[in-house]
Structures are given as structure tokens and as C-alpha cells.
Amino acid sequence: VDVLIFYTNYNSEKGKAIAYNSNVSLSFFWPQLERQVIIKGNAEKTSSKVSDQYFNKRPIDSRLGAIVSNQSDVIEGREVLDNKLATLKISLDEINIKRPAHWGGFIVKPISFEFWQGRPNRLHDRFLFSFTNDNWSAKRLAP
């Protein structure tokens, strides 16, 4: 895996946190399977071209949602979003919906992957794969 990409509002709490400190951690947990993957790495914005390509492939309602929502801001109520969306739709040229500058991708370049498998006796299996000096190394970790 060379990179992981996710998309968000750059002005959201997450976007601001990454602008302040680009070291990130992604966690995926499957409680029914007692499995978890933790990925650590460095995040940077994707190019405008990559963000545009992804934005244009999204369903129209998802694109409009990205335009009208100031993600993470406090709002008075649901009607604020509904009204903004209705106003946007009135003036909308669906063919030329442009990605807002405040929305786009972050690319995460992993430096480590930790795989965790739970066990009933709490002696879980943990494996850490780390990237240093242009090589990946694997280690077993104590639970």
C-alpha cells in the first residue's frame, strides 16, 4: 500500500487538526470479529485535480452536501441545512457543479500498520509492520 486517501471539508475540525499536525492515525475496528487495524502516517492534501475527479464522481446529493455544510460548525437546527440546500438547488446548474475550494482529499502515506486479533484469554495477537530506511519490517507485540 503506497497511500490511503480520504475526502473532507478542509475547514472541519479534522481538516484544521491535520493542518496543524499532519501526523495521523487511522483506526478500523470490527468488534464482532475482535479485529482492529491501526495505520499511522503523514497526511497531505491531494492535488486539486485528484479532488476534482473524485468530487465529480460522487452522487449529486453528496456534492451538494459538501457545498452547503460547514462541517463541524455548530448550527441552530436541521432547517439551516435544508434551507441552504433548497436555495442552492434553485440556482443550480447541475451540469457544472464545481468542487468548493474548502473540500478535498488528504493522502495518508503510511509508516506503520498494526494488526490486532482479540482472544478470550486477553493474550491477543498483535503484529506491527513499520516502514523505515525504505524497508518494511515486521514485529510481534505483546498484548
C-alpha positions as a Markdown table, in Angstrom:
| # | Residue | x | y | z |
|---|---|---|---|---|
| 1 | Val | 0.0 | 0.0 | 0.0 |
| 2 | Asp | 1.5 | 3.3 | -1.1 |
| 3 | Val | -1.2 | 5.6 | 0.0 |
| 4 | Leu | -4.7 | 6.0 | 1.5 |
| 5 | Ile | -7.0 | 8.8 | 0.5 |
| 6 | Phe | -10.0 | 10.3 | 2.3 |
| 7 | Tyr | -12.0 | 13.4 | 1.5 |
| 8 | Thr | -13.4 | 16.0 | 3.8 |
| 9 | Asn | -14.0 | 19.7 | 4.4 |
| 10 | Tyr | -10.6 | 21.3 | 5.0 |
| 11 | Asn | -12.2 | 23.7 | 7.5 |
| 12 | Ser | -13.7 | 20.9 | 9.6 |
| 13 | Glu | -12.2 | 20.0 | 13.0 |
| 14 | Lys | -10.4 | 17.1 | 11.3 |
| 15 | Gly | -9.1 | 19.4 | 8.5 |
| 16 | Lys | -7.8 | 22.0 | 10.9 |
| 17 | Ala | -6.1 | 19.4 | 13.1 |
| 18 | Ile | -4.3 | 17.9 | 10.1 |
| 19 | Ala | -3.2 | 21.4 | 9.0 |
| 20 | Tyr | -1.7 | 21.9 | 12.5 |
| 21 | Asn | -0.1 | 18.5 | 12.8 |
| 22 | Ser | 0.0 | 16.2 | 9.7 |
| 23 | Asn | 0.9 | 13.1 | 11.7 |
| 24 | Val | -2.3 | 11.0 | 11.7 |
| 25 | Ser | -3.6 | 7.7 | 12.9 |
| 26 | Leu | -6.5 | 5.8 | 11.3 |
| 27 | Ser | -8.3 | 3.0 | 13.3 |
| 28 | Phe | -10.6 | 0.4 | 11.9 |
| 29 | Phe | -12.3 | -1.9 | 14.5 |
| 30 | Trp | -14.6 | -4.9 | 13.9 |
| 31 | Pro | -15.9 | -5.8 | 17.3 |
| 32 | Gln | -17.8 | -9.0 | 16.1 |
| 33 | Leu | -14.5 | -10.3 | 14.7 |
| 34 | Glu | -12.4 | -8.9 | 17.5 |
| 35 | Arg | -10.1 | -7.4 | 14.9 |
| 36 | Gln | -8.5 | -4.0 | 14.6 |
| 37 | Val | -6.1 | -2.3 | 12.2 |
| 38 | Ile | -4.3 | 0.9 | 13.2 |
| 39 | Ile | -2.5 | 2.8 | 10.5 |
| 40 | Lys | -0.1 | 5.7 | 11.3 |
| 41 | Gly | 1.3 | 8.0 | 8.8 |
| 42 | Asn | 1.6 | 11.5 | 7.4 |
| 43 | Ala | -1.3 | 13.3 | 5.7 |
| 44 | Glu | -1.1 | 16.0 | 3.0 |
| 45 | Lys | -3.7 | 17.5 | 0.7 |
| 46 | Thr | -4.2 | 15.8 | -2.7 |
| 47 | Ser | -3.9 | 17.8 | -5.8 |
| 48 | Ser | -6.9 | 19.8 | -7.0 |
| 49 | Lys | -7.1 | 17.5 | -10.0 |
| 50 | Val | -7.4 | 14.4 | -7.8 |
| 51 | Ser | -10.0 | 16.1 | -5.5 |
| 52 | Asp | -12.0 | 17.3 | -8.6 |
| 53 | Gln | -12.0 | 13.9 | -10.2 |
| 54 | Tyr | -13.4 | 12.3 | -7.0 |
| 55 | Phe | -15.9 | 15.1 | -6.3 |
| 56 | Asn | -17.3 | 14.8 | -9.8 |
| 57 | Lys | -17.9 | 11.0 | -9.4 |
| 58 | Arg | -19.9 | 11.5 | -6.2 |
| 59 | Pro | -23.7 | 11.4 | -6.3 |
| 60 | Ile | -25.2 | 14.8 | -6.8 |
| 61 | Asp | -26.7 | 15.0 | -3.3 |
| 62 | Ser | -23.3 | 14.2 | -1.8 |
| 63 | Arg | -21.7 | 17.0 | -3.9 |
| 64 | Leu | -24.4 | 19.5 | -2.8 |
| 65 | Gly | -24.0 | 18.4 | 0.8 |
| 66 | Ala | -20.3 | 19.2 | 0.6 |
| 67 | Ile | -21.1 | 22.7 | -0.7 |
| 68 | Val | -23.8 | 23.6 | 1.9 |
| 69 | Ser | -22.3 | 22.1 | 5.0 |
| 70 | Asn | -19.7 | 23.9 | 7.1 |
| 71 | Gln | -18.6 | 20.6 | 8.6 |
| 72 | Ser | -18.1 | 20.6 | 12.4 |
| 73 | Asp | -19.6 | 24.1 | 12.8 |
| 74 | Val | -22.4 | 24.5 | 15.3 |
| 75 | Ile | -25.8 | 25.1 | 13.7 |
| 76 | Glu | -29.2 | 26.1 | 15.1 |
| 77 | Gly | -31.0 | 23.2 | 13.7 |
| 78 | Arg | -31.6 | 20.9 | 10.7 |
| 79 | Glu | -33.6 | 23.5 | 8.9 |
| 80 | Val | -30.4 | 25.6 | 8.4 |
| 81 | Leu | -29.0 | 22.8 | 6.2 |
| 82 | Asp | -32.3 | 22.2 | 4.5 |
| 83 | Asn | -32.8 | 25.9 | 3.7 |
| 84 | Lys | -29.2 | 26.2 | 2.4 |
| 85 | Leu | -29.7 | 23.1 | 0.2 |
| 86 | Ala | -33.1 | 24.4 | -1.2 |
| 87 | Thr | -31.6 | 27.8 | -2.0 |
| 88 | Leu | -28.7 | 26.1 | -3.8 |
| 89 | Lys | -30.9 | 23.9 | -5.8 |
| 90 | Ile | -32.9 | 26.9 | -7.1 |
| 91 | Ser | -29.8 | 28.5 | -8.6 |
| 92 | Leu | -28.2 | 25.2 | -9.6 |
| 93 | Asp | -26.8 | 24.3 | -12.9 |
| 94 | Glu | -26.5 | 20.5 | -12.2 |
| 95 | Ile | -24.1 | 20.0 | -15.1 |
| 96 | Asn | -21.5 | 22.4 | -13.8 |
| 97 | Ile | -21.4 | 21.8 | -10.0 |
| 98 | Lys | -17.9 | 22.8 | -9.0 |
| 99 | Arg | -16.0 | 21.4 | -6.1 |
| 100 | Pro | -15.7 | 24.0 | -3.3 |
| 101 | Ala | -12.2 | 25.1 | -2.5 |
| 102 | His | -12.7 | 24.1 | 1.1 |
| 103 | Trp | -13.4 | 20.5 | 0.3 |
| 104 | Gly | -10.9 | 17.9 | -1.0 |
| 105 | Gly | -8.7 | 14.9 | -0.3 |
| 106 | Phe | -6.0 | 14.0 | 2.1 |
| 107 | Ile | -3.5 | 11.4 | 1.1 |
| 108 | Val | -2.0 | 9.4 | 4.0 |
| 109 | Lys | 1.4 | 7.9 | 3.5 |
| 110 | Pro | 1.6 | 5.0 | 6.0 |
| 111 | Ile | 4.6 | 4.5 | 8.2 |
| 112 | Ser | 3.1 | 1.7 | 10.2 |
| 113 | Phe | 0.3 | -0.9 | 10.3 |
| 114 | Glu | -0.7 | -2.7 | 13.4 |
| 115 | Phe | -3.0 | -5.7 | 13.1 |
| 116 | Trp | -4.7 | -6.9 | 16.3 |
| 117 | Gln | -6.7 | -10.1 | 16.8 |
| 118 | Gly | -8.5 | -10.5 | 20.1 |
| 119 | Arg | -8.5 | -13.7 | 22.1 |
| 120 | Pro | -10.7 | -14.8 | 25.1 |
| 121 | Asn | -7.7 | -15.0 | 27.4 |
| 122 | Arg | -6.6 | -11.4 | 26.7 |
| 123 | Leu | -3.4 | -12.7 | 25.1 |
| 124 | His | -4.2 | -11.0 | 21.9 |
| 125 | Asp | -2.2 | -11.3 | 18.7 |
| 126 | Arg | -0.6 | -8.1 | 17.6 |
| 127 | Phe | 1.7 | -7.5 | 14.7 |
| 128 | Leu | 3.4 | -4.3 | 13.8 |
| 129 | Phe | 4.7 | -3.5 | 10.3 |
| 130 | Ser | 6.9 | -0.4 | 10.2 |
| 131 | Phe | 8.5 | 1.4 | 7.3 |
| 132 | Thr | 12.0 | 2.8 | 8.0 |
| 133 | Asn | 15.0 | 3.2 | 5.7 |
| 134 | Asp | 13.0 | 2.3 | 2.6 |
| 135 | Asn | 12.1 | -1.1 | 4.0 |
| 136 | Trp | 9.1 | -2.7 | 5.8 |
| 137 | Ser | 9.9 | -4.7 | 9.0 |
| 138 | Ala | 7.5 | -7.0 | 10.9 |
| 139 | Lys | 7.4 | -7.5 | 14.7 |
| 140 | Arg | 5.1 | -9.3 | 17.1 |
| 141 | Leu | 4.0 | -7.2 | 20.0 |
| 142 | Ala | 2.9 | -8.3 | 23.5 |
| 143 | Pro | -0.8 | -7.7 | 24.1 |
